[in-house]
């Protein structure tokens, strides 16, 4: 939600159901820039409901593959993820499965040069040890400048 409020460009492969929900949420804001990185080629017949967002310049589909690559495989996903790492300035990683694909990707040379923000979860301990910062939404968990402070006396 914060990314949308701040108008940051969100770059993702939008793979999981949760990520698809985030994609739909982001598309509700007419000013939200989105880069959707595909694990297959760009098909010449994109769904009509994306046409408006593309024409407005707020949605861009990118792919490292020719249109003839029509299915996502573990190999194409890995290649797509490397492109995501190159495109991103920083990462918000809510959760990492120890030993999983994402943890392996974040150990790549390109990813290690970029800041990582994560949630304070026991599963993210390795991320935090490697320098990731804990996400703290402004005004919720941290005291906002100018916000009323609790009376502790």
Secondary structure, 3 states (H helix, E strand, C coil): CHHHHHCCCEEECCCCHHHHHHHHHHHCCCCCCEEEEECCCCCCCCCHHHHHHHHCCCEEEEECCCCCCCCCCHHHHHHHHHHHHHHCCEEEECCCCCCCHHHHHHCCHHHHCCEEEECCCHHHHHHHHCCCEECCCCCCCCCCCCCCCCCCC
